[in-house]
Amino acid sequence: MNSILLCIGAYLLGSIPTAVWVGKRFYNIDVRNHGSGNAGATNVFRVLGKKAGIPVLLIDVIKGFLAVSLARFSQYTFASTQFINLELILGVFSLVGHIFPVFASFKGGKGIATLLGIIIAVYPYAAFISILIFLVIFLISGYVSLGSMTAAVAFPIIVVYVLKIYAPSLVIFSVLIAIMVLLTHKKNIGRLLRNEEPKTKLINKKK
């Protein structure tokens, strides 16, 4: 019963529709009706600028981190196999909450920022390396989506071959992360292939 309540809590944390609430409250805009139509930090940067995008990004990352941290309220011993598995399950529930938020008619974002918070909580060193990969690809190409997908595909490789993490649940989760990111970016992949994907210049935004 305790684990079920924690999963519900993780889903509700993930369901906080930061992009939607910030857009409506401070700009009278539903970002889902503008730009890419995605209720995520990247679209907020494009539509509303960095003054709105930075808080949305940070809160979405914190959502994922806090959801995983709920495992500390379980009966499991810290760092035990059961504890780690619960962390992963809570991360999945928060991610589902972000993508299908109960507080925003189940129309959320792609979950990249929330996913970052999850992996920071579970795999901090792998998260750091993945962030570096994202930044390199983004700064070279200007495409947030390409940076996100490249970092996601590299993630299980980092987990297994760089950090030598062989715990089955952690390896499987890292592979699922890569697959999930690619699936949620199918439209982006199509736009990239057609050279129609919009570039994002976060530094040049003045709003």
ABEGO torsion letter per residue (X at the ends): XAAAAAAAAAAAAAABBAAAAAAAAAAGBBAAABEAGBBBAAAAAAAAEAAAAAAAAAAAAAAAAAAAAAAAABABBBGBAAAAAAAAAAAAAAAAAAABBAAAGGBBBAGAAAAAAAAAAABAAAAAAAAAAAAAAAAAAGBAAAAAAAAAAAAAAAAAAAAGBABAAAAAAAAAAAAAAAAAAAAAAAAAAAGABBBBBAAABAX
